[in-house]
Amino acid sequence: MQNYQCNIAVVAAGPSGLAAAVTAAENGMDVVILEKSSVTGGAANMGMGPFGVESRIQKANMIAIRKEDVFREMMEYTHWQTDARKLREYIWKSGSTIDWLEDMGVEFAGPCKYFPSAYPTWHAVKPEGGGAPGPRCAGTMNKVLTNRATQLGAKLLLNTKAVSLIKEDGRIRGVRALDTQTGEEVEVRSDAVIVATGGFGDNPEMIDRYAGCTYGKDMFNIRIPGVTGDGMRMVWEAGGRKGRITMEKIIWSRIPHNPMETSFRQPCALMVNSLGDRVMDESVVENASVSANIISRQPGARLYSIIDSRLVNYYRKKGVDYPSGIGIGNDLTHFEEEFESLMAEYPDCVWEAQTPEELARKIGIDEDTFCETMEEYNLCCEEHVDDIFCKSYHYLRPLTGKLYAMEFCPGAYGSLGGIQVNYKFQVQDEEYRPIPGLYASGTDTCDIYGDTYLFVFPGNTMGYAVNSGRLAAEHAVEYIEDLAEE
Ligand SMILES: Cc1cc2nc3c(=O)[nH]c(=O)nc-3n(C[C@H](O)[C@H](O)[C@H](O)COP(=O)(O)OP(=O)(O)OC[C@H]3O[C@@H](n4cnc5c(N)ncnc54)[C@H](O)[C@@H]3O)c2cc1C
C-alpha cells in the first residue's frame, strides 16, 4: 500500500485538474495529483485552446467583447436553464486565466473564431516548435501547467487510477486508488478532494444510459482512452447529486482526420437525408453542434452533403466560404485526386456520379425524391431565391456538373456534465447541500450550455475546464483555511 498525506488531492491531470493543482499549490497547499494515464493533459492534448473574454491579448488585438454581453447571450441561448451564478463566475474569471497562463509561459496566437459568425474568444496555443496553431497545440499548455504544478511541489502520481472517495463523519477525507503498473493500492489522505476526470466519452454503456444515444449507431464520438466516467461514479457513490448530462455534439464524417470534410461543409452544398429530402439552410453548417442536432433528427441519423465539379472549381479560385476552424482542408487544388483516394478507402462514406439518379442509387437514398429535390434546389439557385429554407442568395449555386457526396453523422468531443456542483464548485448532495471537502470541475460538471454546445464562443469547454479548476481550488483553499480556524 502506498500512502500519501496532503491538503488537496486532485483526481486527474487534464487541464481542469492541472489548473486546480497549480492554483492550490500557488496558495501554499500540499497537493497530490492522481492521474490514470501515463501522461498529463487528457482530451485537451488533442485540442487547440481555451475560451477567454477581456484577456490582455484580446485588448491588444482591439477585440472589445464584454463579459456582460457574453453572459447575457449565453443565458438567452440556454433559456436560463443553466446556473447563472456558476456561469458568471466562469466568464468573469476567463480573461484573467488567459493572462495567468501567459504569465506561466503559455504563448497564444491571436484570439480566433471557429467559423465566420462566431466571436474571437478562442485562445489557440502557439505550438512548441513555432508555426500556426493546429490540432493538438494545446498540449503545450498542458506541459506548462504540469511543470508549474510539480515545480511548486505538487506530487504527480501517473498510472494511478482513483477508485473511491474516503468519507468520514460526512466529510471527504481523501481518495483510494490503484497503481496500475504495480497493482499496489494507493491511499491519499487529504482535507479536500477535487474531482476532474473528464466525463465518459470512452464508455459506450454510459453514453447509452445517460446521453440518450447509442455509440456506433447514432453517435460516433471521439473516445479519449480512459475517460470512462470514473469521477462521476465515485462522486455519486459518495452521495453527490447527478447533474444534467449531454454529449458535446459535432457534425462528423466517420472518416478519421478527414481534411476533405471542409469541402463538404460549405454553405453552397446541398444537404439531403436518406429519404432524398433537403432538410436545412445549408449555411447553418458552419456551426458544428447545431449541424449535429439537425443530423440526429434525420432517419438513421445520417445526412448527405452534395457538391459538384463547378463548385469545386469556384472554391479553388475564390477560396471556400467557410475555412476550417482548425486550418485543414481549405485548399482544393488536388480535390479530384484526393477524392479518388478517399473513395477507394471509404466507399461507404463518399461517392461520385455523373447524374442525380446515379448518385442516389450509389448512396442508397430514395432516387425519385432526390431527383425532385435536385430540380427544386437548382430552380431556387437559378432564381436566386430560396423560398424553402431562406438560404442567402450568396450561397445559391446550381449543381449541374459532376456530383460528389459525403455522408455525415453525429459525433462528439465527449460527454458534458454529470456531477452537480454549486457556483463554488462544491459537490451537492441530493438536498443540494455541499458535501464538505468535495469539489468537482471540468467536463464532469460542465452543464452550462443547455442542450447544445455553443460554438459561437469557441474554446468554451477547455475554457470551462481551466477556469472551473482554478475556481474549485480557490474555494477548496478557503475551506481548508476555515477548517484550520475551527
Ligand atoms: C479532438 C478534440 C479537440 C478539442 N479541442 C478543443 C479546443 O480547441 N477548445 C476547447 O475548448 N475544447 C476542446 N476540446 C475539449 C477539451 O479538450 C475538453 O473540454 C477538456 O480537455 C476537458 O478537460 P478536463 O480536465 O475536464 O478533462 P480531460 O481533458 O478529459 O481529462 C480527464 C483526465 O482524467 C483522467 N482520468 C479519468 N479517470 C481517472 C481516474 N479514475 N483516476 C485518475 N485519472 C482519471 C484521464 O486520464 C484524463 O487525463 C477538444 C476535445 C477533443 C477530443
The ligand as an SDF file (V2000), in Angstrom:
LIG
                    3D

 53 58  0  0  0  0  0  0  0  0999 V2000
  -10.1390   16.4050  -30.6820 C   0  0  0  0  0  0  0  0  0  0  0  0
  -10.5320   17.3590  -29.5980 C   0  0  0  0  0  0  0  0  0  0  0  0
  -10.2670   18.7040  -29.7640 C   0  0  0  0  0  0  0  0  0  0  0  0
  -10.6790   19.6140  -28.7960 C   0  0  0  0  0  0  0  0  0  0  0  0
  -10.3790   20.9350  -28.9670 N   0  0  0  0  0  0  0  0  0  0  0  0
  -10.8060   21.8320  -28.0640 C   0  0  0  0  0  0  0  0  0  0  0  0
  -10.4800   23.2140  -28.1960 C   0  0  0  0  0  0  0  0  0  0  0  0
   -9.6850   23.6090  -29.0470 O   0  0  0  0  0  0  0  0  0  0  0  0
  -11.0430   24.0670  -27.3090 N   0  0  0  0  0  0  0  0  0  0  0  0
  -11.9030   23.6480  -26.3190 C   0  0  0  0  0  0  0  0  0  0  0  0
  -12.4470   24.4680  -25.5860 O   0  0  0  0  0  0  0  0  0  0  0  0
  -12.1320   22.3400  -26.1220 N   0  0  0  0  0  0  0  0  0  0  0  0
  -11.6050   21.4350  -26.9510 C   0  0  0  0  0  0  0  0  0  0  0  0
  -11.8380   20.1070  -26.7410 N   0  0  0  0  0  0  0  0  0  0  0  0
  -12.4890   19.7020  -25.4770 C   0  0  0  0  0  0  0  0  0  0  0  0
  -11.4800   19.8160  -24.3180 C   0  0  0  0  0  0  0  0  0  0  0  0
  -10.3140   19.1210  -24.6420 O   0  0  0  0  0  0  0  0  0  0  0  0
  -12.0870   19.2780  -23.0340 C   0  0  0  0  0  0  0  0  0  0  0  0
  -13.2100   20.0510  -22.7330 O   0  0  0  0  0  0  0  0  0  0  0  0
  -11.1010   19.3690  -21.8630 C   0  0  0  0  0  0  0  0  0  0  0  0
   -9.9440   18.6200  -22.1190 O   0  0  0  0  0  0  0  0  0  0  0  0
  -11.7640   18.8790  -20.5870 C   0  0  0  0  0  0  0  0  0  0  0  0
  -10.8430   18.9510  -19.5470 O   0  0  0  0  0  0  0  0  0  0  0  0
  -10.9690   18.0460  -18.2420 P   0  0  0  0  0  0  0  0  0  0  0  0
   -9.7330   18.3140  -17.4630 O   0  0  0  0  0  0  0  0  0  0  0  0
  -12.2820   18.2670  -17.6310 O   0  0  0  0  0  0  0  0  0  0  0  0
  -10.9930   16.5500  -18.7680 O   0  0  0  0  0  0  0  0  0  0  0  0
   -9.9880   15.7410  -19.7150 P   0  0  0  0  0  0  0  0  0  0  0  0
   -9.1370   16.6450  -20.5110 O   0  0  0  0  0  0  0  0  0  0  0  0
  -10.8340   14.7740  -20.4260 O   0  0  0  0  0  0  0  0  0  0  0  0
   -9.0430   14.9840  -18.7080 O   0  0  0  0  0  0  0  0  0  0  0  0
   -9.5460   13.9880  -17.8750 C   0  0  0  0  0  0  0  0  0  0  0  0
   -8.3880   13.2320  -17.2640 C   0  0  0  0  0  0  0  0  0  0  0  0
   -8.9040   12.3500  -16.2710 O   0  0  0  0  0  0  0  0  0  0  0  0
   -8.1150   11.1850  -16.2600 C   0  0  0  0  0  0  0  0  0  0  0  0
   -8.8660   10.1620  -15.5220 N   0  0  0  0  0  0  0  0  0  0  0  0
  -10.0230    9.5510  -15.8740 C   0  0  0  0  0  0  0  0  0  0  0  0
  -10.4100    8.6810  -14.9200 N   0  0  0  0  0  0  0  0  0  0  0  0
   -9.4800    8.7490  -13.9300 C   0  0  0  0  0  0  0  0  0  0  0  0
   -9.3130    8.0840  -12.6850 C   0  0  0  0  0  0  0  0  0  0  0  0
  -10.1810    7.1460  -12.2460 N   0  0  0  0  0  0  0  0  0  0  0  0
   -8.2570    8.3890  -11.9210 N   0  0  0  0  0  0  0  0  0  0  0  0
   -7.3380    9.3140  -12.3350 C   0  0  0  0  0  0  0  0  0  0  0  0
   -7.4350    9.9460  -13.5220 N   0  0  0  0  0  0  0  0  0  0  0  0
   -8.5030    9.6880  -14.3080 C   0  0  0  0  0  0  0  0  0  0  0  0
   -7.9090   10.9290  -17.7270 C   0  0  0  0  0  0  0  0  0  0  0  0
   -6.8370   10.0420  -17.9600 O   0  0  0  0  0  0  0  0  0  0  0  0
   -7.6190   12.3420  -18.2310 C   0  0  0  0  0  0  0  0  0  0  0  0
   -6.2580   12.6570  -18.1600 O   0  0  0  0  0  0  0  0  0  0  0  0
  -11.3830   19.1620  -27.6470 C   0  0  0  0  0  0  0  0  0  0  0  0
  -11.6190   17.8110  -27.4650 C   0  0  0  0  0  0  0  0  0  0  0  0
  -11.1810   16.9030  -28.4180 C   0  0  0  0  0  0  0  0  0  0  0  0
  -11.4440   15.4480  -28.1930 C   0  0  0  0  0  0  0  0  0  0  0  0
  1  2  1  0
  2  3  1  0
  2 52  2  0
  3  4  2  0
  4  5  1  0
  4 50  1  0
  5  6  2  0
  6  7  1  0
  6 13  1  0
  7  8  2  0
  7  9  1  0
  9 10  1  0
 10 11  2  0
 10 12  1  0
 12 13  2  0
 13 14  1  0
 14 15  1  0
 14 50  1  0
 15 16  1  0
 16 17  1  0
 16 18  1  0
 18 19  1  0
 18 20  1  0
 20 21  1  0
 20 22  1  0
 22 23  1  0
 23 24  1  0
 24 25  2  0
 24 26  1  0
 24 27  1  0
 27 28  1  0
 28 29  2  0
 28 30  1  0
 28 31  1  0
 31 32  1  0
 32 33  1  0
 33 34  1  0
 33 48  1  0
 34 35  1  0
 35 36  1  0
 35 46  1  0
 36 37  1  0
 36 45  1  0
 37 38  2  0
 38 39  1  0
 39 40  1  0
 39 45  2  0
 40 41  1  0
 40 42  2  0
 42 43  1  0
 43 44  2  0
 44 45  1  0
 46 47  1  0
 46 48  1  0
 48 49  1  0
 50 51  2  0
 51 52  1  0
 52 53  1  0
M  END
$$$$
